[in-house]
């Protein structure tokens, strides 16, 4: 099949409402809907348009080894995932998660594919939605394909994802064998292309003293010590106030840099050792934090004037004081021109990537939180006290934990910071951003 539009594949176990969802999104009867599992076996394509954006929806058969056509259905689903730019994993919001749901979710985690978790059949109020988060695939979108509830938000999320992600590759890669994507970011003329050339051992990137030489995000593959990396050399980011209408090329370069950050596993922010941290550097750190990507601070041009350990410690203290929200980021003093400490830079990149991918078992997470609360109970607010009922990790890269509580308004930011620090210490998350989200738990606690 020739792909002329982005493809969105709908997958899940039988009878979770995949065909109903496709029919609702395209607003016509395309797929056969039946309460019997296994009605859909072949891939069914239907064009969809939302807010002027065209894409192709693909309905797939339910994945269940109880179906006699299991192997054929699995092959069809694999083909749909392979050609998809985005996958919708559908589960039944009214029922507890099944072993099939968890097996499919585990398969999705191993594939480097953009994914949205969709909890269908959520028309009933006061649903206990806690179970859905156990899949660890991010925040679910709750919809009702039959009644249309939440489908507008789902279509908004689909078009947003398709706008941010490039077309899918021909083959989805397993997480363990995939290359680590490293975005090299920083102000113009800070040495980004020089660093890429040093790592490659050849003059692959154009290097010039003129700021703005690199105007696009350029991917190059490299292997170091048995591990594969994709280095993304990005254009230097100027302040928006300096990008005039006549300089559309640099404005586009800034967009490419933001996109590279959004798709990276780890970012390396290069700063100039002679100039120190600038306001523009702080803005790039903010962009990295908003993209929720782990990053390493690389202090480049460390060889260009005599410096010692004392100067390094003073600069490091200054950087930590100026960037309190990024105190988890490791700092490496290096020279892209001579190769000084480039090996150390990659060791830190590997360490950040490893911690970004940590998954904490739910039982272990809740035991640690209970101990943290016992040692330091949350303060009361107007006679009421925060109660943390249950916690689970919903995503990695970075680790994202959802805490179900009686009332999120009762948690002061300082206490949330305390819990974050406890989780960092307990689970070895010293080098990665960590997300903590508070959600009101509806109904009675477990």
C-alpha positions in Angstrom: 0.0 0.0 0.0 1.3 3.5 -0.9 1.2 5.8 2.1 0.0 9.3 1.0 -1.2 10.4 4.5 0.0 9.8 8.0 -1.3 6.5 9.3 -2.8 6.0 12.8 -3.2 2.3 13.8 -5.8 1.2 16.4 -4.7 -1.8 18.4 -5.9 -3.7 21.4 -7.4 -7.0 22.6 -10.8 -8.2 21.3 -14.0 -6.4 22.1 -12.6 -3.2 23.6 -14.3 -1.1 21.0 -11.7 -0.5 18.3 -14.1 -0.7 15.4 -16.7 1.5 17.2 -13.9 4.0 17.8 -12.9 4.1 14.1 -16.6 4.5 13.1 -17.0 7.4 15.6 -13.8 9.2 14.5 -14.6 9.0 10.7 -18.4 9.6 11.4 -19.6 6.8 9.3 -20.0 3.0 9.4 -16.8 1.5 8.1 -15.9 -1.4 10.4 -18.4 -4.1 11.5 -19.3 -3.7 15.2 -20.4 -6.8 17.1 -20.2 -7.9 20.7 -18.6 -11.1 19.7 -14.8 -10.9 19.9 -12.7 -11.4 16.8 -15.1 -9.9 14.2 -12.4 -7.7 12.8 -9.5 -9.8 11.4 -8.2 -7.8 8.4 -6.9 -4.3 8.4 -9.6 -1.8 7.6 -8.5 1.7 6.3 -10.6 4.8 6.5 -9.5 8.4 5.9 -10.2 11.0 8.6 -10.0 14.7 8.8 -9.8 16.9 11.9 -9.3 20.7 11.9 -7.9 20.5 8.3 -5.5 17.7 9.0 -5.9 14.5 6.9 -4.8 11.1 8.2 -5.6 7.5 7.7 -7.1 5.3 10.5 -6.5 1.6 10.5 -8.7 -0.8 12.4 -6.9 -4.0 13.4 -8.1 -7.4 14.7 -8.1 -8.0 18.4 -4.9 -9.7 19.7 -5.9 -12.9 21.5 -4.3 -16.3 21.4 -7.7 -17.9 21.8 -8.7 -16.9 18.3 -7.9 -19.7 15.7 -6.7 -17.1 13.3 -4.3 -15.7 16.0 -1.1 -15.9 13.9 -2.8 -14.2 10.8 -4.3 -11.5 13.0 -0.9 -10.9 14.7 0.8 -10.6 11.3 -1.9 -8.0 10.2 -1.4 -6.0 13.4 2.4 -6.0 13.0 2.0 -4.7 9.5 -0.3 -2.0 10.7 2.1 -0.9 13.4 5.1 -1.1 11.0 3.5 1.5 8.6 1.9 3.6 11.3 3.1 7.1 12.4 1.0 6.8 15.6 -0.6 3.9 17.5 -3.8 4.1 19.6 -3.7 1.3 22.2 -7.4 0.8 23.3 -8.4 -0.7 26.6 -11.8 -1.1 28.2 -12.2 1.5 31.0 -15.1 -0.4 32.7 -13.1 -3.7 33.3 -9.9 -4.5 35.2 -6.8 -4.8 33.0 -6.3 -8.3 31.6 -3.2 -10.2 31.0 -3.7 -9.6 27.3 -3.8 -5.8 27.9 -0.5 -6.0 29.8 1.2 -8.2 27.2 0.2 -5.8 24.4 1.3 -2.8 26.5 4.7 -4.5 27.1 5.1 -5.0 23.3 4.2 -1.4 22.7 6.9 -0.3 25.2 9.6 -2.2 23.3 8.6 -0.4 20.0 9.9 3.1 19.4 6.5 4.3 18.1 4.5 7.4 19.2 1.5 6.1 21.2 -1.7 7.3 22.8 -3.4 5.2 25.4 -7.2 5.3 24.9 -9.6 4.0 27.6 -12.8 3.4 25.8 -16.4 2.8 27.2 -15.9 5.5 29.8 -19.4 6.8 29.6 -20.3 5.9 33.2 -19.5 8.4 35.9 -17.4 7.6 39.0 -15.3 5.0 37.2 -12.3 3.8 39.2 -9.6 4.8 36.6 -6.6 3.8 38.8 -6.1 0.5 37.1 -5.5 2.0 33.6 -2.4 3.8 34.8 -0.7 0.5 35.7 0.2 0.0 32.0 2.8 2.7 32.3 2.1 4.2 28.9 1.4 7.8 30.0 -1.9 9.5 30.8 -4.8 7.8 29.2 -7.5 9.6 27.2 -10.9 8.5 28.4 -13.5 8.3 25.6 -16.9 6.7 24.8 -17.0 5.6 21.2 -20.7 4.8 21.4 -21.7 8.2 22.8 -18.8 10.3 21.5 -17.6 11.5 24.8 -14.0 12.7 24.7 -13.4 11.9 21.0 -12.8 15.6 20.2 -9.9 15.6 22.7 -8.6 12.4 21.2 -8.6 13.9 17.7 -6.8 17.0 19.0 -4.2 14.7 20.6 -3.8 12.7 17.4 -3.3 15.8 15.2 -0.9 17.3 17.8 1.2 14.1 17.7 1.2 13.9 13.9 2.3 17.5 13.8 5.3 16.8 16.1 6.5 13.4 14.7 8.1 12.6 11.4 6.8 9.7 9.3 7.5 6.3 10.8 10.4 4.2 9.7 9.8 1.0 7.8 10.8 -1.2 10.7 10.0 -0.5 14.4 13.1 -1.1 16.5 13.3 -2.9 19.8 14.2 -0.7 22.7 17.3 -2.7 23.5 18.8 -2.5 20.0 17.7 1.0 19.1 20.2 3.8 18.8 20.3 6.5 21.5 19.2 9.8 20.1 21.4 12.7 21.4 20.4 16.3 20.6 23.4 18.7 20.7 22.0 22.1 21.6 23.3 25.5 22.5 23.8 29.1 21.4 25.3 29.8 17.9 29.0 29.3 17.6 29.4 27.4 20.9 31.0 24.4 19.2 28.1 21.9 18.5 29.3 20.9 15.0 32.9 20.7 16.2 31.8 18.3 18.9 30.0 16.1 16.3 33.0 16.1 14.1 35.3 15.1 17.0 33.0 12.2 17.9 32.9 11.1 14.2 36.6 11.5 13.7 36.0 13.3 10.4 34.9 16.7 9.2 31.3 15.8 8.5 29.7 19.0 9.7 30.4 22.5 8.3 32.3 24.5 11.0 32.6 28.2 10.9 33.1 31.2 13.2 30.0 32.8 11.7 27.0 32.2 13.9 24.2 30.3 12.3 26.2 28.1 10.0 24.0 25.1 10.9 20.4 25.8 10.0 18.8 22.4 10.2 18.8 19.5 12.6 21.1 16.9 11.0 21.2 13.3 12.1 24.5 11.3 12.0 25.0 7.8 13.3 28.0 6.7 15.3 29.1 3.7 17.4 31.2 4.0 20.5 32.3 1.0 22.6 29.6 -1.2 21.2 26.7 1.2 21.6 25.0 3.0 18.7 24.0 6.7 18.9 22.3 9.1 16.6 23.8 12.6 17.1 21.5 15.4 16.1 23.5 18.6 15.4 21.0 21.5 15.8 21.1 25.1 14.8 22.1 27.6 17.4 19.1 29.2 19.3 19.0 33.0 19.4 16.5 34.9 21.5 13.2 35.3 19.6 13.6 39.1 19.8 16.6 38.9 17.5 14.9 36.8 14.9 13.4 39.4 12.5 11.0 38.7 9.7 13.8 38.8 7.2 15.6 36.0 9.1 13.0 33.3 8.6 15.8 30.7 8.1 17.0 31.1 11.7 13.4 31.1 13.0 12.9 27.7 11.2 16.2 26.5 12.7 14.8 27.3 16.2 11.8 25.2 15.4 14.0 22.3 14.3 15.9 22.5 17.5 12.8 22.3 19.6 11.6 19.3 17.6 15.0 17.6 18.0 14.7 18.1 21.8 11.2 16.6 21.7 12.4 13.5 19.9 15.7 13.1 21.8 16.5 10.6 24.5 19.2 12.8 26.0 20.3 16.4 25.2 23.8 17.8 25.5 23.7 21.6 26.2 27.0 23.2 25.3 27.9 26.4 27.0 31.1 28.5 26.4 33.6 28.3 29.2 34.9 31.8 28.5 31.4 33.5 28.4 29.8 31.4 31.1 26.1 30.9 31.5 23.9 33.4 29.5 20.2 34.2 29.6 19.9 32.4 26.3 21.5 29.3 27.9 18.9 29.4 30.6 16.1 29.6 28.0 17.5 26.5 26.3 17.6 24.7 29.7 13.9 25.7 30.1 13.1 24.3 26.7 14.8 21.0 27.6 12.8 20.8 30.8 9.6 21.5 28.9 10.5 18.7 26.5 11.1 16.5 29.6 14.4 15.2 28.2 17.4 14.3 30.3 20.4 16.4 29.6 24.1 16.9 30.3 25.7 20.3 30.6 28.9 20.4 28.5 31.2 23.3 29.4 33.1 23.6 26.1 36.4 25.3 25.2 37.8 24.4 28.6 41.3 24.1 26.9 41.5 27.6 25.6 42.9 29.2 28.8 44.7 27.8 31.8 42.2 26.4 34.3 42.4 23.9 37.1 40.2 22.0 39.5 39.5 25.1 41.6 38.1 27.1 38.6 36.0 24.1 37.6 34.5 23.8 41.1 33.7 27.6 41.2 32.0 27.4 37.8 30.1 24.3 38.8 28.8 26.1 41.9 27.7 29.0 39.8 25.9 26.8 37.4 24.1 25.0 40.1 23.0 28.3 41.7 21.8 29.7 38.4 19.9 26.5 37.4 18.2 25.2 40.6 15.5 23.4 38.6 18.1 21.4 36.7 20.3 20.4 39.6 20.1 16.8 38.5 22.0 17.4 35.2 25.6 16.3 35.3 28.3 18.8 34.3 31.3 17.9 32.1 34.2 20.2 31.3 35.4 19.4 27.8 37.0 20.6 24.6 35.3 19.6 21.4 38.4 20.8 19.5 40.9 18.6 21.2 38.7 15.8 22.4 39.3 16.5 26.1 36.9 14.6 28.3 34.6 13.6 25.4 34.7 10.0 26.7 33.5 11.3 30.1 30.7 13.1 28.3 29.4 9.9 26.7 29.7 8.1 30.0 27.4 10.7 31.6 25.0 10.4 28.6 24.8 6.6 29.1 24.1 7.1 32.8 21.4 9.6 32.2 19.7 7.4 29.6 19.8 4.4 31.9 18.2 6.4 34.8 15.6 7.8 32.4 14.5 4.3 31.6 14.1 3.0 35.1 10.8 1.3 36.0 9.8 1.0 39.6 7.4 -1.8 40.6 4.2 -0.5 42.1 4.6 -2.3 45.4 8.1 -1.1 45.9 7.1 2.5 45.0 4.2 2.5 47.6 6.4 1.0 50.3 9.0 3.8 49.8 6.3 6.4 49.9 4.8 5.0 53.1 8.2 5.2 54.7 8.7 8.7 53.5 5.3 9.8 54.9 5.9 8.0 58.2 9.2 9.9 58.7 7.8 13.2 57.6 4.0 13.5 57.5 2.5 16.2 55.3 1.5 19.4 57.0 -2.1 20.1 57.6 -3.9 22.9 55.6 -6.8 24.6 57.4 -7.3 21.5 59.6 -7.1 19.1 56.7 -4.2 16.8 55.9 -3.1 15.3 52.6 -3.6 11.6 52.3 -1.7 9.6 49.6 -3.8 6.6 48.9 -1.9 4.9 46.1 0.9 5.6 43.6 2.1 4.1 40.3 4.6 4.8 37.6 2.8 5.7 34.4 5.7 6.4 32.1 9.5 6.4 31.6 11.8 8.9 29.8 11.5 10.6 32.2 10.1 8.6 35.1 6.6 9.8 35.8 4.8 8.9 38.9 1.1 9.5 39.6 0.0 9.9 43.2 -3.7 9.4 43.9 -4.7 11.6 46.9 -7.7 12.8 48.7 -7.2 16.4 47.6 -4.3 17.7 45.4 -4.8 21.2 46.8 -3.6 20.0 50.2 0.0 19.3 48.9 2.4 22.2 49.3 5.1 22.3 46.6 7.8 21.9 49.2 6.3 18.6 50.4 6.1 17.4 46.8 9.8 18.3 46.4 10.5 16.3 49.5 8.8 13.2 48.1 10.6 13.7 44.8 14.0 13.7 46.6 13.1 10.6 48.5 12.2 8.7 45.3 15.5 10.0 43.7 17.5 8.6 46.6 15.6 5.3 46.9 15.6 4.4 43.2 18.8 5.9 41.8 17.3 8.8 39.9 20.0 11.3 40.6 20.6 12.3 36.9 17.2 12.4 35.4 14.2 14.7 35.5 11.4 13.2 37.6 7.7 14.0 37.2 5.2 13.7 40.1 1.5 14.3 39.3 -1.2 14.4 41.9 -4.7 13.1 41.1 -7.8 13.1 43.1 -8.9 9.5 43.8 -12.6 9.2 43.3 -14.6 6.9 45.5 -13.3 4.9 48.4 -9.5 4.1 48.7 -8.4 0.6 48.4 
